[in-house]
Every structure is written in C-alpha cells, then in structure tokens.
C-alpha cells in the first residue's frame, strides 16, 4: 500500500476487493457467452469501456449501449442475469 495512514490503506483495500468482486460477478454472469473465461483486462475493455455510456442519477443507473456495440448481446444477457439475481435476493 502506498498511503501513510492505516485507515487510508484499509479503505484502498476495500476498494480493491469491491472491484475484484465486481469482475467475478461479471464473469459468473457471462457463462455461456464468449466472455465466460475472459481475463479481468478483457472484461474491463470489452464490457465496461467499449460502446457503453453509464449515467448515474439520484435514483437510477442508466446504461446505454451503442447501436454498433460488438458485445451488445453478451452485455444484455449479463445485465439481465445480474438484475434478476439482484431482485430475487432482496
């Protein structure tokens, strides 16, 4: 860790854990697609950086896909799987 205080290092570790958990959930939700065994770098580049616009409001998170997004079908399937799991566990 590169911070001077223990609390700051602890917070950074928490952020790293959250990012790792997000990537594991994306990979798990991508089962049955071409991205099922993708590494973290590929998931980040193909799903989170290419053709996706995320808007956050006070009540919702909007995800807009470009019409020519090459991973549109996979992204839609992953999003559907994540949203169904999120509503069933609440």
C-alpha positions in Angstrom: 0.0 0.0 0.0 1.2 3.5 -0.7 -0.7 5.6 1.8 0.8 6.8 5.1 -2.2 6.1 7.4 -3.6 2.6 8.2 -7.2 3.8 7.7 -6.4 5.0 4.1 -4.7 1.7 3.3 -7.7 -0.2 4.7 -10.0 1.9 2.5 -7.9 1.2 -0.6 -8.0 -2.5 0.2 -11.8 -2.3 0.5 -12.0 -0.6 -3.0 -9.7 -3.3 -4.5 -11.9 -6.0 -3.0 -15.1 -4.4 -4.4 -13.5 -4.2 -7.9 -12.4 -7.8 -7.7 -15.9 -8.9 -6.6 -17.5 -6.9 -9.5 -15.2 -8.7 -12.0 -16.0 -12.1 -10.5 -19.8 -11.4 -10.7 -19.4 -10.2 -14.3 -17.5 -13.4 -15.3 -20.1 -15.6 -13.5 -22.9 -13.8 -15.3 -21.1 -14.2 -18.6 -21.4 -18.0 -18.5 -22.4 -19.4 -21.9 -21.0 -16.4 -23.8 -17.7 -15.8 -25.5 -16.6 -13.8 -22.4 -17.1 -16.7 -19.9 -13.4 -17.4 -19.4 -12.2 -13.9 -20.1 -9.5 -12.3 -18.0 -10.2 -9.2 -16.0 -8.5 -6.9 -18.5 -10.6 -8.2 -21.4 -13.8 -7.9 -19.4 -13.0 -4.4 -18.5 -12.1 -3.4 -22.0 -14.9 -5.3 -23.8 -17.8 -4.7 -21.4 -17.1 -1.6 -19.4 -15.1 0.6 -21.8 -16.3 -0.2 -25.4 -19.6 1.2 -26.5 -21.1 1.7 -23.1 -22.3 5.0 -21.6 -23.2 5.0 -17.9 -25.3 7.8 -16.4 -25.9 7.9 -12.7 -28.8 9.9 -11.2 -30.1 10.0 -7.7 -32.5 7.2 -8.3 -31.1 5.1 -11.1 -28.1 4.0 -13.0 -28.6 4.1 -16.8 -26.5 2.0 -19.1 -26.7 3.0 -22.8 -25.2 0.7 -25.4 -24.1 2.0 -28.8 -26.0 0.6 -31.7 -22.8 -0.9 -33.1 -21.5 -2.3 -29.9 -19.8 -5.6 -30.7 -20.7 -7.2 -27.4 -24.4 -6.0 -27.3 -25.9 -9.5 -27.0 -23.5 -10.6 -24.3 -23.9 -7.4 -22.4 -27.7 -7.6 -22.5 -27.6 -11.2 -21.3 -25.2 -10.4 -18.5 -27.2 -7.4 -17.4 -30.4 -9.4 -17.4 -28.8 -12.2 -15.3 -27.4 -9.6 -12.8 -30.7 -7.7 -12.5 -32.7 -10.9 -12.0 -30.3 -12.1 -9.2 -30.4 -8.7 -7.6 -34.2 -8.6 -7.3 -34.6 -12.2 -6.2 -32.2 -11.9 -3.3 -33.6 -8.6 -1.9 
